[in-house]
């Protein structure tokens, strides 16, 4: 099957690399319909591939100062997609099959073979290149469509999140701060960048279920009744149900659902214990609690910074993951001024003697 007539052969760039100029000249004659570049120096060929686009490479195997397999090895360090056909003087001189597979060499041809066979390999290779371009374009369109859909979903969820913060003036910007503290701890743990981004989103959306909790409960100044407390404990499950229909939130849901679990197993909604609680949820749990303590609420003024840190330390192993608490406390103390600047807040501090007592 020939390349489509609508595709002009001269649009395809082929790089021919052989240390014999006569071989290059011959191939240029046989492949005269294509846009051919020929070089005898394998090192120059590597630089050409680095700096220019080629659709296919015809590469001699036995060359000086570098054999063809070594040329491919260097090229594959920066170009994984170039279609490469290896030329050999004799089949016994071809590289081992394992080398061909490892370097993703698409095929090889003996120089002594009929030229029709080489032309067939070249045309077949270019057809594969064209098909891969089509597949790549389709994948890019799918990725763009998915990104648009994800953006639309996240925009909707962002509106809901802001609506939650707006329901209670005391918790304004709470989600942003929880996200910030969660990322601070995730970075200190050395988590991968992709995981940190998930945790950033988990912090932002952790309380989205509160959209389903009555304002009268969220804004109540006094102690909650048992019934009201039961209602507010439903917000993690409500958040899960809000996010569940959209697959893009699958990795965020565990943080939304489990950020009120306790390390001793006495939390909600699932009563998970210790490391059965997802790591990201344990991170958000500490960040959420710290921000709650250092923020004014309708029923109490905010804690001083070191009283809040004391409380975290006092609840190690019961409410919080002990290792994460120690790391979080260190990060807060170490980055205090930066945190205040980034979040536009000022922590209430203890007197110097109380700080010394905390450090001890």
Secondary structure, 3 states (H helix, E strand, C coil): CCCCCCCCHHHCEEEEECCCHHHHHHHHHHCCCCEEEEECCHHHHHHHHHHCCCCEEEEECCCCCCCHHHHHHHHCCCCCCCEEEEEECCHHHCCCHHHHHHCCCCEEEECCCCHHHHHHHHHHHHHHHHHHHHHHHHHHHHHHHHHHHHHHHHHHHHHHHHHHHHHCHHHCCHHHHHHHHHHHHHHHCCCCHHHHHHHHHHHHHCCHHHHHCCHHHHCCCCCCCHHHHHHHCCHHHHHHHHHHCCHHHHHHHHHHHHCCCCCCCCCCCCCCCHHHCCHHHHHHHHHHHHHHHCCCECCECCCCHHHHHHHHHHCECCCECHHHHHHHHHHHHHCHHHHHHHHCCCCCCCCHHHHHHHHC
